[in-house]
Amino acid sequence: MDNRKQTQLLEYSACDISDALVHLGIANGGFLRDLHARNTPRPVLAPAFTVLFTPKSAAPAALPPANIPPAMHWVDMAERDSIVVIHQPPGQTNAVCGGIMALRMAVLGVAGVLVDGRVRDVQEFAALDVPILSTGTSTVGAGASSRAHSVQVPLDIDGTLVSPGDIIYIDPDNGVVCIPISMLDQVMELLPILKEADDKVKADVMAGLTVKEAFSRHRR
C-alpha cells in the first residue's frame, strides 16, 4: 500500500471502514473483536503478517502445512512495517507472546502486534514504541500448551478472515478492523460517499429532523 492511500485511509475511523466493508458484504465488517491495548495505543495502518498457534497435542492432519523451519523461531520471521496478527487456540490459559517476543518484534521494526489470545510481561511493553493489543493476559509461557505452527496463512478470528497482506487498521478510539487487500480500492471509493451521507444526516438531525427522516433522505 502506497503512502497516498495510507494517508487517505487514516482520515477515516475504523467505524467508517467497517461501514464500507458491511456495504461490500464482508463478514463482521472486518472487525477484530475484544482486543485491548497493553501499552499506549496510536493509530496504525499496515499489512498483516499472520502467525497460527496450535495446541501441542493437535493432530497434524487437522492443520495446514507447517512452514516454520526447524532452525528458526517464528518471531524472527516477522516482517518490518507489518502488523503481526497472532491466533491462539480458543480456551487456552497460557500466553503466546511475552516480553522477549515483543522486544524482538520491536527490534525488527514491526508496526504493531495483535494477539487473538493471551500475552504476558505486560509491564515490559510500555518501553516499546509498538502498539500491542490482545484479548487476554496470562502469567504462563507459550510452551505450556501452545506451539507456533505456521506463518503467513489465513486466520479465522471469530468469523473475520485475516489473510497475509490484508490491511489492518488499529484505531485507538474505536477498535481494530481488517480490510481485505483485494477490496482496498473499493473501500477507498466508498468511504467518501458514506462519510458525506453521514455528515448530511447529522446536519439534518441538528436542524430538527427525526433520524428516520434524515436516514430516508441520505442513506441508501
Contacts in CASP RR format, 6 or more apart in sequence:
PFRMAT RR
TARGET T0000
AUTHOR 0000-0000-0000
METHOD contacts of the structure
MODEL  1
MDNRKQTQLLEYSACDISDALVHLGIANGGFLRDLHARNTPRPVLAPAFT
VLFTPKSAAPAALPPANIPPAMHWVDMAERDSIVVIHQPPGQTNAVCGGI
MALRMAVLGVAGVLVDGRVRDVQEFAALDVPILSTGTSTVGAGASSRAHS
VQVPLDIDGTLVSPGDIIYIDPDNGVVCIPISMLDQVMELLPILKEADDK
VKADVMAGLTVKEAFSRHRR
1 45 0 8 1.000
1 47 0 8 1.000
1 167 0 8 1.000
1 184 0 8 1.000
5 184 0 8 1.000
5 188 0 8 1.000
6 45 0 8 1.000
8 188 0 8 1.000
9 17 0 8 1.000
9 45 0 8 1.000
9 167 0 8 1.000
9 169 0 8 1.000
9 188 0 8 1.000
9 191 0 8 1.000
10 43 0 8 1.000
10 45 0 8 1.000
12 191 0 8 1.000
12 195 0 8 1.000
13 171 0 8 1.000
13 173 0 8 1.000
13 174 0 8 1.000
14 31 0 8 1.000
14 169 0 8 1.000
14 171 0 8 1.000
14 174 0 8 1.000
14 175 0 8 1.000
14 176 0 8 1.000
14 177 0 8 1.000
15 171 0 8 1.000
15 174 0 8 1.000
16 191 0 8 1.000
16 194 0 8 1.000
16 195 0 8 1.000
17 169 0 8 1.000
17 177 0 8 1.000
17 179 0 8 1.000
17 187 0 8 1.000
17 191 0 8 1.000
18 29 0 8 1.000
18 30 0 8 1.000
18 31 0 8 1.000
18 177 0 8 1.000
19 194 0 8 1.000
20 186 0 8 1.000
20 187 0 8 1.000
20 190 0 8 1.000
20 191 0 8 1.000
20 194 0 8 1.000
21 29 0 8 1.000
21 30 0 8 1.000
21 177 0 8 1.000
21 179 0 8 1.000
21 183 0 8 1.000
21 187 0 8 1.000
22 29 0 8 1.000
23 190 0 8 1.000
23 194 0 8 1.000
24 183 0 8 1.000
24 186 0 8 1.000
24 187 0 8 1.000
24 190 0 8 1.000
26 180 0 8 1.000
26 183 0 8 1.000
27 159 0 8 1.000
27 160 0 8 1.000
27 161 0 8 1.000
28 158 0 8 1.000
28 159 0 8 1.000
28 160 0 8 1.000
29 160 0 8 1.000
29 177 0 8 1.000
30 160 0 8 1.000
30 177 0 8 1.000
30 178 0 8 1.000
30 179 0 8 1.000
31 160 0 8 1.000
31 175 0 8 1.000
31 176 0 8 1.000
31 177 0 8 1.000
32 114 0 8 1.000
32 116 0 8 1.000
32 157 0 8 1.000
32 160 0 8 1.000
32 162 0 8 1.000
32 168 0 8 1.000
32 175 0 8 1.000
32 176 0 8 1.000
32 177 0 8 1.000
32 178 0 8 1.000
33 135 0 8 1.000
33 157 0 8 1.000
33 158 0 8 1.000
33 160 0 8 1.000
34 135 0 8 1.000
35 114 0 8 1.000
35 116 0 8 1.000
35 133 0 8 1.000
35 134 0 8 1.000
35 135 0 8 1.000
35 175 0 8 1.000
35 176 0 8 1.000
36 133 0 8 1.000
36 134 0 8 1.000
36 135 0 8 1.000
36 136 0 8 1.000
37 131 0 8 1.000
37 132 0 8 1.000
37 133 0 8 1.000
37 172 0 8 1.000
38 119 0 8 1.000
38 122 0 8 1.000
38 125 0 8 1.000
38 132 0 8 1.000
38 133 0 8 1.000
38 134 0 8 1.000
38 137 0 8 1.000
39 122 0 8 1.000
39 125 0 8 1.000
39 126 0 8 1.000
39 128 0 8 1.000
39 130 0 8 1.000
39 131 0 8 1.000
39 132 0 8 1.000
40 126 0 8 1.000
40 131 0 8 1.000
41 131 0 8 1.000
41 133 0 8 1.000
41 170 0 8 1.000
41 172 0 8 1.000
42 131 0 8 1.000
42 170 0 8 1.000
42 172 0 8 1.000
43 169 0 8 1.000
43 170 0 8 1.000
43 171 0 8 1.000
43 172 0 8 1.000
44 83 0 8 1.000
44 111 0 8 1.000
44 112 0 8 1.000
44 131 0 8 1.000
44 168 0 8 1.000
44 169 0 8 1.000
44 170 0 8 1.000
45 167 0 8 1.000
45 168 0 8 1.000
45 169 0 8 1.000
45 170 0 8 1.000
46 81 0 8 1.000
46 82 0 8 1.000
46 83 0 8 1.000
46 111 0 8 1.000
46 112 0 8 1.000
46 167 0 8 1.000
46 168 0 8 1.000
47 81 0 8 1.000
47 82 0 8 1.000
47 83 0 8 1.000
47 164 0 8 1.000
47 165 0 8 1.000
47 166 0 8 1.000
47 167 0 8 1.000
47 168 0 8 1.000
47 181 0 8 1.000
48 82 0 8 1.000
48 83 0 8 1.000
48 84 0 8 1.000
48 85 0 8 1.000
48 162 0 8 1.000
48 163 0 8 1.000
48 164 0 8 1.000
48 165 0 8 1.000
48 166 0 8 1.000
48 167 0 8 1.000
48 168 0 8 1.000
48 178 0 8 1.000
49 78 0 8 1.000
49 79 0 8 1.000
49 82 0 8 1.000
49 83 0 8 1.000
49 84 0 8 1.000
49 85 0 8 1.000
49 110 0 8 1.000
49 151 0 8 1.000
49 152 0 8 1.000
49 164 0 8 1.000
49 165 0 8 1.000
50 84 0 8 1.000
50 85 0 8 1.000
50 86 0 8 1.000
50 87 0 8 1.000
50 151 0 8 1.000
50 152 0 8 1.000
50 153 0 8 1.000
50 154 0 8 1.000
50 155 0 8 1.000
50 162 0 8 1.000
50 163 0 8 1.000
50 164 0 8 1.000
51 74 0 8 1.000
51 84 0 8 1.000
51 85 0 8 1.000
51 86 0 8 1.000
51 87 0 8 1.000
51 148 0 8 1.000
51 150 0 8 1.000
51 151 0 8 1.000
52 64 0 8 1.000
52 87 0 8 1.000
52 148 0 8 1.000
52 149 0 8 1.000
52 150 0 8 1.000
52 151 0 8 1.000
52 153 0 8 1.000
52 155 0 8 1.000
53 86 0 8 1.000
53 87 0 8 1.000
53 88 0 8 1.000
53 89 0 8 1.000
53 96 0 8 1.000
53 142 0 8 1.000
53 146 0 8 1.000
53 147 0 8 1.000
53 148 0 8 1.000
53 149 0 8 1.000
54 63 0 8 1.000
54 89 0 8 1.000
54 146 0 8 1.000
54 147 0 8 1.000
54 149 0 8 1.000
55 89 0 8 1.000
55 92 0 8 1.000
55 145 0 8 1.000
55 146 0 8 1.000
55 147 0 8 1.000
56 143 0 8 1.000
56 145 0 8 1.000
56 146 0 8 1.000
56 147 0 8 1.000
58 89 0 8 1.000
58 149 0 8 1.000
60 66 0 8 1.000
63 149 0 8 1.000
63 150 0 8 1.000
64 149 0 8 1.000
64 150 0 8 1.000
64 153 0 8 1.000
65 150 0 8 1.000
66 149 0 8 1.000
66 150 0 8 1.000
67 150 0 8 1.000
67 151 0 8 1.000
67 152 0 8 1.000
67 153 0 8 1.000
68 74 0 8 1.000
68 77 0 8 1.000
68 148 0 8 1.000
68 149 0 8 1.000
68 150 0 8 1.000
68 151 0 8 1.000
73 148 0 8 1.000
74 148 0 8 1.000
74 151 0 8 1.000
75 101 0 8 1.000
75 104 0 8 1.000
75 105 0 8 1.000
76 104 0 8 1.000
76 108 0 8 1.000
77 151 0 8 1.000
78 84 0 8 1.000
78 104 0 8 1.000
78 105 0 8 1.000
78 108 0 8 1.000
78 110 0 8 1.000
79 108 0 8 1.000
79 110 0 8 1.000
80 108 0 8 1.000
80 109 0 8 1.000
80 110 0 8 1.000
81 109 0 8 1.000
81 110 0 8 1.000
81 111 0 8 1.000
82 110 0 8 1.000
82 111 0 8 1.000
82 112 0 8 1.000
82 165 0 8 1.000
83 110 0 8 1.000
83 111 0 8 1.000
83 112 0 8 1.000
83 113 0 8 1.000
83 114 0 8 1.000
83 168 0 8 1.000
83 170 0 8 1.000
84 105 0 8 1.000
84 110 0 8 1.000
84 112 0 8 1.000
84 113 0 8 1.000
84 114 0 8 1.000
85 114 0 8 1.000
85 116 0 8 1.000
85 155 0 8 1.000
85 157 0 8 1.000
85 162 0 8 1.000
85 168 0 8 1.000
86 96 0 8 1.000
86 97 0 8 1.000
86 113 0 8 1.000
86 114 0 8 1.000
86 115 0 8 1.000
86 116 0 8 1.000
86 117 0 8 1.000
87 116 0 8 1.000
87 117 0 8 1.000
87 155 0 8 1.000
87 156 0 8 1.000
87 157 0 8 1.000
88 96 0 8 1.000
88 115 0 8 1.000
88 116 0 8 1.000
88 117 0 8 1.000
88 118 0 8 1.000
88 146 0 8 1.000
89 146 0 8 1.000
92 117 0 8 1.000
92 118 0 8 1.000
92 145 0 8 1.000
92 146 0 8 1.000
93 118 0 8 1.000
93 138 0 8 1.000
93 140 0 8 1.000
93 145 0 8 1.000
94 118 0 8 1.000
94 138 0 8 1.000
94 140 0 8 1.000
94 141 0 8 1.000
94 142 0 8 1.000
94 143 0 8 1.000
94 144 0 8 1.000
94 145 0 8 1.000
94 146 0 8 1.000
95 118 0 8 1.000
95 119 0 8 1.000
95 120 0 8 1.000
95 137 0 8 1.000
95 138 0 8 1.000
95 139 0 8 1.000
95 140 0 8 1.000
95 141 0 8 1.000
95 142 0 8 1.000
96 115 0 8 1.000
96 117 0 8 1.000
96 118 0 8 1.000
96 119 0 8 1.000
96 142 0 8 1.000
96 146 0 8 1.000
96 148 0 8 1.000
97 113 0 8 1.000
97 115 0 8 1.000
97 119 0 8 1.000
97 120 0 8 1.000
97 132 0 8 1.000
97 134 0 8 1.000
97 142 0 8 1.000
98 119 0 8 1.000
98 120 0 8 1.000
98 121 0 8 1.000
98 124 0 8 1.000
98 141 0 8 1.000
99 120 0 8 1.000
99 121 0 8 1.000
99 124 0 8 1.000
99 125 0 8 1.000
100 121 0 8 1.000
102 113 0 8 1.000
102 119 0 8 1.000
102 121 0 8 1.000
102 124 0 8 1.000
102 125 0 8 1.000
102 128 0 8 1.000
102 130 0 8 1.000
102 132 0 8 1.000
103 124 0 8 1.000
103 128 0 8 1.000
105 112 0 8 1.000
105 113 0 8 1.000
105 130 0 8 1.000
106 128 0 8 1.000
106 129 0 8 1.000
106 130 0 8 1.000
109 130 0 8 1.000
110 130 0 8 1.000
111 130 0 8 1.000
112 130 0 8 1.000
112 131 0 8 1.000
112 132 0 8 1.000
112 170 0 8 1.000
113 130 0 8 1.000
113 131 0 8 1.000
113 132 0 8 1.000
113 133 0 8 1.000
114 133 0 8 1.000
114 134 0 8 1.000
114 168 0 8 1.000
114 170 0 8 1.000
114 176 0 8 1.000
115 132 0 8 1.000
115 133 0 8 1.000
115 134 0 8 1.000
115 135 0 8 1.000
115 136 0 8 1.000
116 134 0 8 1.000
116 135 0 8 1.000
116 155 0 8 1.000
116 157 0 8 1.000
116 158 0 8 1.000
117 134 0 8 1.000
117 135 0 8 1.000
117 136 0 8 1.000
118 134 0 8 1.000
118 135 0 8 1.000
118 136 0 8 1.000
118 137 0 8 1.000
118 138 0 8 1.000
119 125 0 8 1.000
119 132 0 8 1.000
119 134 0 8 1.000
119 136 0 8 1.000
119 137 0 8 1.000
119 138 0 8 1.000
120 137 0 8 1.000
120 138 0 8 1.000
120 139 0 8 1.000
120 140 0 8 1.000
120 141 0 8 1.000
122 137 0 8 1.000
125 132 0 8 1.000
131 170 0 8 1.000
131 172 0 8 1.000
133 170 0 8 1.000
133 176 0 8 1.000
142 148 0 8 1.000
152 164 0 8 1.000
153 164 0 8 1.000
154 161 0 8 1.000
154 162 0 8 1.000
154 163 0 8 1.000
154 164 0 8 1.000
155 161 0 8 1.000
155 162 0 8 1.000
155 163 0 8 1.000
160 178 0 8 1.000
161 178 0 8 1.000
161 180 0 8 1.000
162 168 0 8 1.000
162 178 0 8 1.000
163 180 0 8 1.000
163 181 0 8 1.000
165 181 0 8 1.000
166 178 0 8 1.000
166 179 0 8 1.000
166 180 0 8 1.000
166 181 0 8 1.000
167 178 0 8 1.000
167 179 0 8 1.000
167 181 0 8 1.000
167 184 0 8 1.000
168 176 0 8 1.000
168 177 0 8 1.000
168 178 0 8 1.000
168 179 0 8 1.000
169 176 0 8 1.000
169 177 0 8 1.000
169 178 0 8 1.000
169 179 0 8 1.000
170 176 0 8 1.000
171 177 0 8 1.000
179 187 0 8 1.000
197 218 0 8 1.000
197 219 0 8 1.000
197 220 0 8 1.000
198 218 0 8 1.000
200 214 0 8 1.000
200 217 0 8 1.000
200 218 0 8 1.000
201 211 0 8 1.000
201 214 0 8 1.000
201 215 0 8 1.000
201 217 0 8 1.000
201 218 0 8 1.000
201 219 0 8 1.000
202 214 0 8 1.000
204 213 0 8 1.000
204 214 0 8 1.000
204 217 0 8 1.000
204 218 0 8 1.000
205 211 0 8 1.000
205 214 0 8 1.000
209 217 0 8 1.000
END
